[in-house]
Amino acid sequence: MPDTKRGRERKGRKKRMQRREYEIERELEARHRDLDFDELYEDAEIELEL
């Protein structure tokens, strides 16, 4: 089956939509992920030089 301009455009549009949906989903997941910094650095010793 020959390659057509219409087919390439439709495929490109579909890929853009998929990429956009993936990026939106990733951003939403990042928003829901709450980091508790106290818990995250509970065992770490940090020395501050003043």
PQR file with spaces between the fields and no chain letter, atoms N, CA, C, O and H, PARSE charges and radii, in Angstrom:
ATOM       1  N    MET     1       0.855   -1.171    0.000 -0.4000 1.5000
ATOM       2  CA   MET     1       0.000    0.000    0.000 -0.0000 2.0000
ATOM       3  C    MET     1       0.904    1.237    0.000  0.5500 1.7000
ATOM       4  O    MET     1       1.820    1.335    0.816 -0.5500 1.4000
ATOM       5  N    PRO     2       0.651    2.164   -0.898 -0.5600 1.5000
ATOM       6  CA   PRO     2       1.515    3.340   -1.001  0.2800 2.0000
ATOM       7  C    PRO     2       1.369    4.289    0.190  0.5500 1.7000
ATOM       8  O    PRO     2       0.322    4.360    0.832 -0.5500 1.4000
ATOM       9  N    ASP     3       2.448    5.006    0.457 -0.4000 1.5000
ATOM      10  CA   ASP     3       2.463    6.000    1.526 -0.0000 2.0000
ATOM      11  C    ASP     3       1.754    7.250    1.003  0.5500 1.7000
ATOM      12  O    ASP     3       2.083    7.746   -0.074 -0.5500 1.4000
ATOM      13  H    ASP     3       3.299    4.948   -0.065  0.4000 1.0000
ATOM      14  N    THR     4       0.795    7.754    1.755 -0.4000 1.5000
ATOM      15  CA   THR     4       0.060    8.938    1.322 -0.0000 2.0000
ATOM      16  C    THR     4       0.281   10.087    2.301  0.5500 1.7000
ATOM      17  O    THR     4       0.553    9.874    3.482 -0.5500 1.4000
ATOM      18  H    THR     4       0.528    7.351    2.631  0.4000 1.0000
ATOM      19  N    LYS     5       0.163   11.283    1.796 -0.4000 1.5000
ATOM      20  CA   LYS     5       0.327   12.457    2.647 -0.0000 2.0000
ATOM      21  C    LYS     5      -0.718   12.461    3.753  0.5500 1.7000
ATOM      22  O    LYS     5      -0.412   12.775    4.903 -0.5500 1.4000
ATOM      23  H    LYS     5      -0.057   11.457    0.837  0.4000 1.0000
ATOM      24  N    ARG     6      -1.941   12.116    3.406 -0.4000 1.5000
ATOM      25  CA   ARG     6      -3.019   12.093    4.398 -0.0000 2.0000
ATOM      26  C    ARG     6      -2.708   11.098    5.504  0.5500 1.7000
ATOM      27  O    ARG     6      -2.944   11.384    6.677 -0.5500 1.4000
ATOM      28  H    ARG     6      -2.189   11.861    2.471  0.4000 1.0000
ATOM      29  N    GLY     7      -2.188    9.943    5.149 -0.4000 1.5000
ATOM      30  CA   GLY     7      -1.839    8.926    6.143 -0.0000 2.0000
ATOM      31  C    GLY     7      -0.731    9.399    7.063  0.5500 1.7000
ATOM      32  O    GLY     7      -0.792    9.168    8.271 -0.5500 1.4000
ATOM      33  H    GLY     7      -1.996    9.710    4.195  0.4000 1.0000
ATOM      34  N    ARG     8       0.282   10.057    6.515 -0.4000 1.5000
ATOM      35  CA   ARG     8       1.382   10.576    7.335 -0.0000 2.0000
ATOM      36  C    ARG     8       0.886   11.654    8.286  0.5500 1.7000
ATOM      37  O    ARG     8       1.302   11.706    9.443 -0.5500 1.4000
ATOM      38  H    ARG     8       0.332   10.244    5.534  0.4000 1.0000
ATOM      39  N    GLU     9      -0.014   12.524    7.795 -0.4000 1.5000
ATOM      40  CA   GLU     9      -0.557   13.586    8.645 -0.0000 2.0000
ATOM      41  C    GLU     9      -1.383   13.005    9.785  0.5500 1.7000
ATOM      42  O    GLU     9      -1.287   13.469   10.921 -0.5500 1.4000
ATOM      43  H    GLU     9      -0.352   12.482    6.854  0.4000 1.0000
ATOM      44  N    ARG    10      -2.188   12.001    9.492 -0.4000 1.5000
ATOM      45  CA   ARG    10      -3.013   11.381   10.525 -0.0000 2.0000
ATOM      46  C    ARG    10      -2.150   10.682   11.559  0.5500 1.7000
ATOM      47  O    ARG    10      -2.431   10.753   12.756 -0.5500 1.4000
ATOM      48  H    ARG    10      -2.266   11.624    8.569  0.4000 1.0000
ATOM      49  N    LYS    11      -1.100   10.007   11.106 -0.4000 1.5000
ATOM      50  CA   LYS    11      -0.199    9.320   12.023 -0.0000 2.0000
ATOM      51  C    LYS    11       0.518   10.335   12.914  0.5500 1.7000
ATOM      52  O    LYS    11       0.650   10.119   14.119 -0.5500 1.4000
ATOM      53  H    LYS    11      -0.872    9.949   10.134  0.4000 1.0000
ATOM      54  N    GLY    12       0.978   11.431   12.331 -0.4000 1.5000
ATOM      55  CA   GLY    12       1.652   12.469   13.110 -0.0000 2.0000
ATOM      56  C    GLY    12       0.729   13.098   14.134  0.5500 1.7000
ATOM      57  O    GLY    12       1.140   13.374   15.261 -0.5500 1.4000
ATOM      58  H    GLY    12       0.871   11.607   11.352  0.4000 1.0000
ATOM      59  N    ARG    13      -0.513   13.323   13.749 -0.4000 1.5000
ATOM      60  CA   ARG    13      -1.504   13.906   14.664 -0.0000 2.0000
ATOM      61  C    ARG    13      -1.757   12.954   15.831  0.5500 1.7000
ATOM      62  O    ARG    13      -1.861   13.384   16.979 -0.5500 1.4000
ATOM      63  H    ARG    13      -0.847   13.099   12.833  0.4000 1.0000
ATOM      64  N    LYS    14      -1.855   11.664   15.531 -0.4000 1.5000
ATOM      65  CA   LYS    14      -2.090   10.676   16.576 -0.0000 2.0000
ATOM      66  C    LYS    14      -0.910   10.626   17.543  0.5500 1.7000
ATOM      67  O    LYS    14      -1.103   10.544   18.756 -0.5500 1.4000
ATOM      68  H    LYS    14      -1.770   11.314   14.598  0.4000 1.0000
ATOM      69  N    LYS    15       0.302   10.675   17.015 -0.4000 1.5000
ATOM      70  CA   LYS    15       1.494   10.646   17.870 -0.0000 2.0000
ATOM      71  C    LYS    15       1.551   11.884   18.762  0.5500 1.7000
ATOM      72  O    LYS    15       1.903   11.784   19.937 -0.5500 1.4000
ATOM      73  H    LYS    15       0.459   10.742   16.029  0.4000 1.0000
ATOM      74  N    ARG    16       1.211   13.043   18.218 -0.4000 1.5000
ATOM      75  CA   ARG    16       1.202   14.268   19.022 -0.0000 2.0000
ATOM      76  C    ARG    16       0.181   14.175   20.145  0.5500 1.7000
ATOM      77  O    ARG    16       0.453   14.587   21.272 -0.5500 1.4000
ATOM      78  H    ARG    16       0.925   13.124   17.263  0.4000 1.0000
ATOM      79  N    MET    17      -0.989   13.636   19.840 -0.4000 1.5000
ATOM      80  CA   MET    17      -2.038   13.480   20.852 -0.0000 2.0000
ATOM      81  C    MET    17      -1.578   12.520   21.952  0.5500 1.7000
ATOM      82  O    MET    17      -1.790   12.780   23.137 -0.5500 1.4000
ATOM      83  H    MET    17      -1.209   13.301   18.923  0.4000 1.0000
ATOM      84  N    GLN    18      -0.945   11.405   21.552 -0.4000 1.5000
ATOM      85  CA   GLN    18      -0.458   10.438   22.529 -0.0000 2.0000
ATOM      86  C    GLN    18       0.604   11.068   23.431  0.5500 1.7000
ATOM      87  O    GLN    18       0.592   10.870   24.646 -0.5500 1.4000
ATOM      88  H    GLN    18      -0.773   11.194   20.590  0.4000 1.0000
ATOM      89  N    ARG    19       1.517   11.822   22.833 -0.4000 1.5000
ATOM      90  CA   ARG    19       2.579   12.459   23.607 -0.0000 2.0000
ATOM      91  C    ARG    19       1.992   13.479   24.569  0.5500 1.7000
ATOM      92  O    ARG    19       2.436   13.579   25.713 -0.5500 1.4000
ATOM      93  H    ARG    19       1.528   11.982   21.846  0.4000 1.0000
ATOM      94  N    ARG    20       0.998   14.238   24.118 -0.4000 1.5000
ATOM      95  CA   ARG    20       0.363   15.241   24.976 -0.0000 2.0000
ATOM      96  C    ARG    20      -0.366   14.579   26.140  0.5500 1.7000
ATOM      97  O    ARG    20      -0.262   15.043   27.276 -0.5500 1.4000
ATOM      98  H    ARG    20       0.637   14.157   23.189  0.4000 1.0000
ATOM      99  N    GLU    21      -1.099   13.505   25.873 -0.4000 1.5000
ATOM     100  CA   GLU    21      -1.798   12.782   26.932 -0.0000 2.0000
ATOM     101  C    GLU    21      -0.804   12.233   27.948  0.5500 1.7000
ATOM     102  O    GLU    21      -1.059   12.281   29.151 -0.5500 1.4000
ATOM     103  H    GLU    21      -1.183   13.128   24.950  0.4000 1.0000
ATOM     104  N    TYR    22       0.337   11.705   27.473 -0.4000 1.5000
ATOM     105  CA   TYR    22       1.361   11.172   28.361 -0.0000 2.0000
ATOM     106  C    TYR    22       1.922   12.277   29.249  0.5500 1.7000
ATOM     107  O    TYR    22       2.098   12.070   30.450 -0.5500 1.4000
ATOM     108  H    TYR    22       0.545   11.666   26.495  0.4000 1.0000
ATOM     109  N    GLU    23       2.205   13.444   28.683 -0.4000 1.5000
ATOM     110  CA   GLU    23       2.753   14.557   29.446 -0.0000 2.0000
ATOM     111  C    GLU    23       1.763   15.063   30.492  0.5500 1.7000
ATOM     112  O    GLU    23       2.155   15.376   31.616 -0.5500 1.4000
ATOM     113  H    GLU    23       2.062   13.612   27.708  0.4000 1.0000
ATOM     114  N    ILE    24       0.488   15.145   30.130 -0.4000 1.5000
ATOM     115  CA   ILE    24      -0.546   15.581   31.071 -0.0000 2.0000
ATOM     116  C    ILE    24      -0.657   14.583   32.221  0.5500 1.7000
ATOM     117  O    ILE    24      -0.728   14.979   33.385 -0.5500 1.4000
ATOM     118  H    ILE    24       0.170   14.891   29.216  0.4000 1.0000
ATOM     119  N    GLU    25      -0.672   13.304   31.900 -0.4000 1.5000
ATOM     120  CA   GLU    25      -0.766   12.271   32.928 -0.0000 2.0000
ATOM     121  C    GLU    25       0.437   12.340   33.870  0.5500 1.7000
ATOM     122  O    GLU    25       0.286   12.195   35.084 -0.5500 1.4000
ATOM     123  H    GLU    25      -0.614   12.982   30.954  0.4000 1.0000
ATOM     124  N    ARG    26       1.621   12.558   33.315 -0.4000 1.5000
ATOM     125  CA   ARG    26       2.833   12.651   34.129 -0.0000 2.0000
ATOM     126  C    ARG    26       2.774   13.850   35.078  0.5500 1.7000
ATOM     127  O    ARG    26       3.174   13.746   36.238 -0.5500 1.4000
ATOM     128  H    ARG    26       1.743   12.676   32.329  0.4000 1.0000
ATOM     129  N    GLU    27       2.282   14.971   34.592 -0.4000 1.5000
ATOM     130  CA   GLU    27       2.163   16.166   35.433 -0.0000 2.0000
ATOM     131  C    GLU    27       1.154   15.952   36.558  0.5500 1.7000
ATOM     132  O    GLU    27       1.389   16.367   37.693 -0.5500 1.4000
ATOM     133  H    GLU    27       1.958   15.055   33.649  0.4000 1.0000
ATOM     134  N    LEU    28       0.042   15.312   36.248 -0.4000 1.5000
ATOM     135  CA   LEU    28      -0.975   15.054   37.271 -0.0000 2.0000
ATOM     136  C    LEU    28      -0.442   14.115   38.348  0.5500 1.7000
ATOM     137  O    LEU    28      -0.715   14.307   39.533 -0.5500 1.4000
ATOM     138  H    LEU    28      -0.149   14.975   35.326  0.4000 1.0000
ATOM     139  N    GLU    29       0.318   13.101   37.940 -0.4000 1.5000
ATOM     140  CA   GLU    29       0.906   12.184   38.909 -0.0000 2.0000
ATOM     141  C    GLU    29       1.903   12.916   39.791  0.5500 1.7000
ATOM     142  O    GLU    29       1.977   12.649   40.990 -0.5500 1.4000
ATOM     143  H    GLU    29       0.540   12.945   36.977  0.4000 1.0000
ATOM     144  N    ALA    30       2.664   13.828   39.220 -0.4000 1.5000
ATOM     145  CA   ALA    30       3.651   14.585   39.990 -0.0000 2.0000
ATOM     146  C    ALA    30       2.961   15.472   41.017  0.5500 1.7000
ATOM     147  O    ALA    30       3.487   15.657   42.114 -0.5500 1.4000
ATOM     148  H    ALA    30       2.603   14.045   38.245  0.4000 1.0000
ATOM     149  N    ARG    31       1.821   16.016   40.695 -0.4000 1.5000
ATOM     150  CA   ARG    31       1.078   16.855   41.636 -0.0000 2.0000
ATOM     151  C    ARG    31       0.597   16.051   42.833  0.5500 1.7000
ATOM     152  O    ARG    31       0.591   16.545   43.960 -0.5500 1.4000
ATOM     153  H    ARG    31       1.394   15.866   39.803  0.4000 1.0000
ATOM     154  N    HIS    32       0.192   14.803   42.584 -0.4000 1.5000
ATOM     155  CA   HIS    32      -0.369   13.974   43.643 -0.0000 2.0000
ATOM     156  C    HIS    32       0.714   13.375   44.536  0.5500 1.7000
ATOM     157  O    HIS    32       0.430   12.907   45.638 -0.5500 1.4000
ATOM     158  H    HIS    32       0.196   14.401   41.668  0.4000 1.0000
ATOM     159  N    ARG    33       1.932   13.393   44.063 -0.4000 1.5000
ATOM     160  CA   ARG    33       3.022   12.812   44.832 -0.0000 2.0000
ATOM     161  C    ARG    33       3.518   13.854   45.837  0.5500 1.7000
ATOM     162  O    ARG    33       4.186   14.821   45.470 -0.5500 1.4000
ATOM     163  H    ARG    33       2.163   13.774   43.168  0.4000 1.0000
ATOM     164  N    ASP    34       3.186   13.645   47.079 -0.4000 1.5000
ATOM     165  CA   ASP    34       3.605   14.556   48.140 -0.0000 2.0000
ATOM     166  C    ASP    34       4.879   14.020   48.773  0.5500 1.7000
ATOM     167  O    ASP    34       4.922   12.874   49.222 -0.5500 1.4000
ATOM     168  H    ASP    34       2.643   12.860   47.377  0.4000 1.0000
ATOM     169  N    LEU    35       5.905   14.840   48.809 -0.4000 1.5000
ATOM     170  CA   LEU    35       7.149   14.443   49.445 -0.0000 2.0000
ATOM     171  C    LEU    35       7.179   14.989   50.866  0.5500 1.7000
ATOM     172  O    LEU    35       6.996   16.185   51.094 -0.5500 1.4000
ATOM     173  H    LEU    35       5.870   15.770   48.445  0.4000 1.0000
ATOM     174  N    ASP    36       7.407   14.111   51.792 -0.4000 1.5000
ATOM     175  CA   ASP    36       7.571   14.512   53.182 -0.0000 2.0000
ATOM     176  C    ASP    36       9.073   14.630   53.419  0.5500 1.7000
ATOM     177  O    ASP    36       9.756   13.622   53.604 -0.5500 1.4000
ATOM     178  H    ASP    36       7.556   13.140   51.607  0.4000 1.0000
ATOM     179  N    PHE    37       9.585   15.854   53.415 -0.4000 1.5000
ATOM     180  CA   PHE    37      11.017   16.061   53.498 -0.0000 2.0000
ATOM     181  C    PHE    37      11.588   15.618   54.844  0.5500 1.7000
ATOM     182  O    PHE    37      12.734   15.173   54.914 -0.5500 1.4000
ATOM     183  H    PHE    37       9.031   16.673   53.265  0.4000 1.0000
ATOM     184  N    ASP    38      10.808   15.735   55.901 -0.4000 1.5000
ATOM     185  CA   ASP    38      11.283   15.251   57.195 -0.0000 2.0000
ATOM     186  C    ASP    38      11.524   13.748   57.142  0.5500 1.7000
ATOM     187  O    ASP    38      12.527   13.254   57.655 -0.5500 1.4000
ATOM     188  H    ASP    38       9.877   16.096   55.844  0.4000 1.0000
ATOM     189  N    GLU    39      10.615   13.039   56.529 -0.4000 1.5000
ATOM     190  CA   GLU    39      10.755   11.597   56.412 -0.0000 2.0000
ATOM     191  C    GLU    39      11.855   11.237   55.414  0.5500 1.7000
ATOM     192  O    GLU    39      12.585   10.264   55.606 -0.5500 1.4000
ATOM     193  H    GLU    39       9.799   13.440   56.113  0.4000 1.0000
ATOM     194  N    LEU    40      11.962   12.009   54.376 -0.4000 1.5000
ATOM     195  CA   LEU    40      12.933   11.731   53.332 -0.0000 2.0000
ATOM     196  C    LEU    40      14.367   11.847   53.853  0.5500 1.7000
ATOM     197  O    LEU    40      15.222   11.028   53.519 -0.5500 1.4000
ATOM     198  H    LEU    40      11.369   12.798   54.220  0.4000 1.0000
ATOM     199  N    TYR    41      14.620   12.861   54.665 -0.4000 1.5000
ATOM     200  CA   TYR    41      15.963   13.100   55.172 -0.0000 2.0000
ATOM     201  C    TYR    41      16.096   12.745   56.653  0.5500 1.7000
ATOM     202  O    TYR    41      16.943   13.304   57.350 -0.5500 1.4000
ATOM     203  H    TYR    41      13.925   13.527   54.937  0.4000 1.0000
ATOM     204  N    GLU    42      15.276   11.836   57.129 -0.4000 1.5000
ATOM     205  CA   GLU    42      15.249   11.463   58.533 -0.0000 2.0000
ATOM     206  C    GLU    42      16.599   10.905   59.000  0.5500 1.7000
ATOM     207  O    GLU    42      17.072   11.261   60.079 -0.5500 1.4000
ATOM     208  H    GLU    42      14.588   11.382   56.562  0.4000 1.0000
ATOM     209  N    ASP    43      17.209   10.051   58.213 -0.4000 1.5000
ATOM     210  CA   ASP    43      18.457    9.392   58.601 -0.0000 2.0000
ATOM     211  C    ASP    43      19.703   10.132   58.122  0.5500 1.7000
ATOM     212  O    ASP    43      20.817    9.710   58.431 -0.5500 1.4000
ATOM     213  H    ASP    43      16.824    9.761   57.336  0.4000 1.0000
ATOM     214  N    ALA    44      19.549   11.195   57.397 -0.4000 1.5000
ATOM     215  CA   ALA    44      20.695   11.921   56.866 -0.0000 2.0000
ATOM     216  C    ALA    44      21.188   12.950   57.864  0.5500 1.7000
ATOM     217  O    ALA    44      20.410   13.676   58.484 -0.5500 1.4000
ATOM     218  H    ALA    44      18.644   11.539   57.146  0.4000 1.0000
ATOM     219  N    GLU    45      22.502   12.990   57.998 -0.4000 1.5000
ATOM     220  CA   GLU    45      23.099   14.013   58.849 -0.0000 2.0000
ATOM     221  C    GLU    45      23.655   15.110   57.961  0.5500 1.7000
ATOM     222  O    GLU    45      24.443   14.851   57.051 -0.5500 1.4000
ATOM     223  H    GLU    45      23.134   12.401   57.494  0.4000 1.0000
ATOM     224  N    ILE    46      23.241   16.324   58.231 -0.4000 1.5000
ATOM     225  CA   ILE    46      23.655   17.445   57.408 -0.0000 2.0000
ATOM     226  C    ILE    46      24.454   18.411   58.285  0.5500 1.7000
ATOM     227  O    ILE    46      24.001   18.846   59.344 -0.5500 1.4000
ATOM     228  H    ILE    46      22.601   16.534   58.970  0.4000 1.0000
ATOM     229  N    GLU    47      25.648   18.727   57.808 -0.4000 1.5000
ATOM     230  CA   GLU    47      26.478   19.674   58.534 -0.0000 2.0000
ATOM     231  C    GLU    47      26.418   21.017   57.824  0.5500 1.7000
ATOM     232  O    GLU    47      26.649   21.114   56.618 -0.5500 1.4000
ATOM     233  H    GLU    47      26.016   18.374   56.948  0.4000 1.0000
ATOM     234  N    LEU    48      26.106   22.040   58.590 -0.4000 1.5000
ATOM     235  CA   LEU    48      26.054   23.387   58.037 -0.0000 2.0000
ATOM     236  C    LEU    48      27.242   24.179   58.548  0.5500 1.7000
ATOM     237  O    LEU    48      27.506   24.240   59.749 -0.5500 1.4000
ATOM     238  H    LEU    48      25.918   21.961   59.569  0.4000 1.0000
ATOM     239  N    GLU    49      27.948   24.782   57.610 -0.4000 1.5000
ATOM     240  CA   GLU    49      29.069   25.619   57.992 -0.0000 2.0000
ATOM     241  C    GLU    49      28.595   27.060   58.029  0.5500 1.7000
ATOM     242  O    GLU    49      28.114   27.594   57.029 -0.5500 1.4000
ATOM     243  H    GLU    49      27.734   24.732   56.634  0.4000 1.0000
ATOM     244  N    LEU    50      28.732   27.682   59.184 -0.4000 1.5000
ATOM     245  CA   LEU    50      28.299   29.056   59.336 -0.0000 2.0000
ATOM     246  C    LEU    50      29.470   29.987   59.473  0.5500 1.7000
ATOM     247  O    LEU    50      29.284   31.196   59.611 -0.5500 1.4000
ATOM     248  H    LEU    50      29.122   27.248   59.996  0.4000 1.0000
